[in-house]
């Protein structure tokens, strides 16, 4: 469960948090460290917004370049706890990862069928 102390590098404007990070070390992965960066999207001329942007960069590996994921989402009200904002963004990322895993599993199956008997 996320807690406020897990959210680092918080940036405040007029006593309201407008940006923060969540850092995650992935267990059972060789040195996989992820940083989810959250920033409030405030249009010019407005003082506040319910829209947040989360960006996660998965570092490059020997075989694959860095992967950048960006999600923009709107919270139901202005004064939502930061933990809920982070959890909402991470849930969007999790759902997308599930789709990506399914797509890559289908590709793996098709390549296996193509190369059967070789």
C-alpha positions as CSV (number, residue, x, y, z in Angstrom):
1,X,0.0,0.0,0.0
2,X,1.3,3.4,-0.9
3,X,1.9,5.9,1.8
4,X,2.8,9.6,1.7
5,X,6.4,9.0,2.8
6,X,6.8,6.8,-0.4
7,X,6.2,9.8,-2.6
8,X,9.5,11.7,-3.0
9,X,10.7,14.9,-4.7
10,X,7.4,16.7,-3.9
11,X,7.1,20.1,-5.5
12,X,4.6,22.6,-4.0
13,X,3.1,25.8,-5.4
14,X,0.9,27.9,-3.1
15,X,0.8,25.0,-0.5
16,X,-0.5,22.6,-3.1
17,X,1.5,19.7,-4.4
18,X,2.0,20.0,-8.2
19,X,4.6,17.2,-8.8
20,X,6.1,14.2,-7.1
21,X,7.9,10.9,-7.8
22,X,7.4,7.3,-6.8
23,X,10.5,5.1,-6.9
24,X,10.2,1.3,-7.2
25,X,12.9,-1.4,-7.1
26,X,11.5,-4.4,-8.9
27,X,12.1,-7.7,-6.9
28,X,13.6,-10.6,-8.8
29,X,14.8,-8.4,-11.6
30,X,18.5,-7.5,-12.2
31,X,18.9,-3.9,-11.1
32,X,15.4,-2.9,-12.4
33,X,14.6,0.5,-10.9
34,X,11.5,2.4,-12.0
35,X,10.6,6.0,-11.3
36,X,7.0,7.1,-11.8
37,X,6.9,10.9,-12.3
38,X,3.7,12.7,-11.6
39,X,2.9,16.3,-12.5
40,X,-0.3,18.3,-12.3
41,X,-1.4,19.6,-15.7
42,X,-2.5,23.2,-15.1
43,X,-3.5,25.2,-18.2
44,X,-2.2,28.7,-18.4
45,X,-4.5,31.2,-16.8
46,X,-6.0,28.7,-14.4
47,X,-5.0,28.3,-10.8
48,X,-5.7,24.6,-10.4
49,X,-6.6,21.4,-12.2
50,X,-7.8,17.9,-11.6
51,X,-5.7,16.5,-14.5
52,X,-2.4,14.7,-13.8
53,X,0.3,13.2,-16.0
54,X,2.3,10.2,-15.0
55,X,5.4,9.2,-16.9
56,X,7.4,6.0,-16.4
57,X,10.6,5.2,-18.2
58,X,11.8,1.6,-18.3
59,X,15.6,1.8,-18.7
60,X,17.2,0.4,-21.8
61,X,18.7,-3.1,-21.8
62,X,21.3,-4.8,-24.0
63,X,18.6,-5.7,-26.6
64,X,15.9,-3.0,-26.2
65,X,15.9,0.8,-26.0
66,X,14.3,2.7,-23.2
67,X,10.5,2.5,-23.1
68,X,8.5,5.6,-22.1
69,X,4.9,5.3,-20.9
70,X,2.8,8.4,-20.4
71,X,-0.7,8.5,-19.0
72,X,-2.9,11.6,-18.6
73,X,-5.9,11.2,-16.4
74,X,-8.4,13.3,-14.5
75,X,-9.2,12.8,-10.8
76,X,-12.8,13.2,-9.7
77,X,-12.1,16.3,-7.5
78,X,-9.3,18.7,-6.7
79,X,-8.3,17.7,-3.2
80,X,-7.6,14.0,-3.7
81,X,-4.8,12.5,-1.5
82,X,-1.5,12.1,-3.3
83,X,-1.5,8.4,-2.6
84,X,-4.7,8.0,-4.5
85,X,-3.3,10.1,-7.4
86,X,-0.2,7.8,-7.5
87,X,-2.3,4.7,-7.2
88,X,-4.6,5.7,-10.0
89,X,-1.7,6.3,-12.4
90,X,0.0,3.1,-11.4
91,X,-3.3,1.2,-12.0
92,X,-3.5,2.6,-15.6
93,X,0.1,1.5,-16.1
94,X,-0.7,-2.0,-14.7
95,X,-3.7,-2.4,-17.0
96,X,-1.6,-1.3,-20.0
97,X,1.1,-3.8,-19.1
98,X,-1.4,-6.6,-19.0
99,X,-2.5,-5.7,-22.5
100,X,1.1,-5.6,-23.6
101,X,1.9,-8.9,-22.1
102,X,-1.1,-10.5,-23.9
103,X,0.0,-9.0,-27.2
104,X,3.6,-10.2,-26.8
105,X,2.3,-13.7,-25.8
106,X,0.3,-13.8,-29.0
107,X,3.4,-12.7,-31.0
108,X,5.4,-15.4,-29.3
109,X,2.8,-18.1,-30.2
110,X,2.7,-16.9,-33.9
111,X,6.4,-17.0,-34.2
112,X,6.5,-20.4,-32.6
113,X,3.9,-21.7,-35.1
114,X,5.9,-20.1,-38.0
115,X,9.1,-21.8,-36.9
116,X,7.6,-25.1,-36.1
117,X,9.6,-27.9,-37.6
118,X,12.7,-25.8,-38.4
